[in-house]
C-alpha cells in the first residue's frame, strides 16, 4: 500500500494490508511469536469473529458514521425469520434475496442501539463526532518499517478514539476508564496515532479522498488525542482528552521503540514469510525470583492485549 492518508477505505481492506499497527506493537511486547502468528504475515491466520467484536462494529458504525450509513449497512431481521430461526429455509431465502448483502440484526438489538445513540447524541455528548471524518487510514514507512493505523475520528485539532465496554463490576466509572487506559496500554495506541498524523502532515504524504477531504487535511492544526468511552449496556459515557502528559508519552515512546527493535531483529532473523520463533532455555524458579517478578511488574505496569478492537 502506497504511503498516504486514505479516506473511505473499507475496514477489511485496511486489516488485510501489511504493516506494524498499535495492536501489533502490543503483541510484539508480549512476544514476537504472538505478533507473527496473529498477523497477516502468517498465511494461515484467520481473524477471529465474536459477538463482542460485532457489537463494537455496530457502535462504531452508528456513532462515527451516522444513522443513515448504519441503516445502509444493517437490516432488521423480519419477525417470521426470527421465529423460524437462522437455520430455516425462509431465513436463508430472505438473507439471499432481500437482505442483499446487508448485515442482519435483530429488531431488539436495533432498537436498543438506536435508543442508546439517541440519548448520547442528544443529551450527553452531542458534538463529539462533528467537524471531522471517521475511519481514516494512514500508511507510512518509518525507520525501514512499514506502519499503519486507522483513526476512529480525525478532527482539525487531533483525533478521538471510540472505546465501547461493558462495566460488570461496582467500581466507579471514572476509576474504571482510567484503569482501562493502563490495563490495555491504550496510551501506546494514542501515541502511535499521534505520531502517525504528525508524520503524515509534516512529510506531506498524499491524501486519497475527495477534494473536501484533501482540503480538510491541509487545514489540520493539532494532534491532540482523546478517548470517548461508551458503555454498551446503558448510555453512560466519558470523554477523556490528553494534555501535558510528558512522562506518559515518554513511556509510550520507549515501548514503541522496543517493539520496533524487536520487529527489525526478528524480520532480519526469519524474514516475513517464515514463522517467528523464540528459543528460551529452561529456567528454575525460587522464592526470590517470584518476589522480584512481582516488584518488576508493579514498576512496569503490566498490561494485556486489548481483546476488543473497538
Buried (B, 14 or more C-beta within 10 A) or exposed (E): BEBBBBBEBEBEEBBEBEBBBBBBBBBBBBBBBBBBBBBBBBEEEEEEEEEBBEBBBBBBBBBBBBBEEBBEBBBBBBEEBBEBEEEEEEBEEBBEEEBEEBEBBEEEBBEBBEEBBEBBBEEBBEEBBEEBBBBBBBBBEBEEBBBBBBBBBBBEBBBBBBBBBEBEEEEEBEEBBEEBBEBBBBBBBBBBBBBBBEBBBEEEBEBBBEEEBBEBBEEBEEBBBBBBBBBBEEBBBBBBEBEEBEEBBEBBBEBBEEBBEBBEEBBEEBEBEEEBEEEEEEEEEEEEEEEEEEEEEEEEEEBEEBEBBB
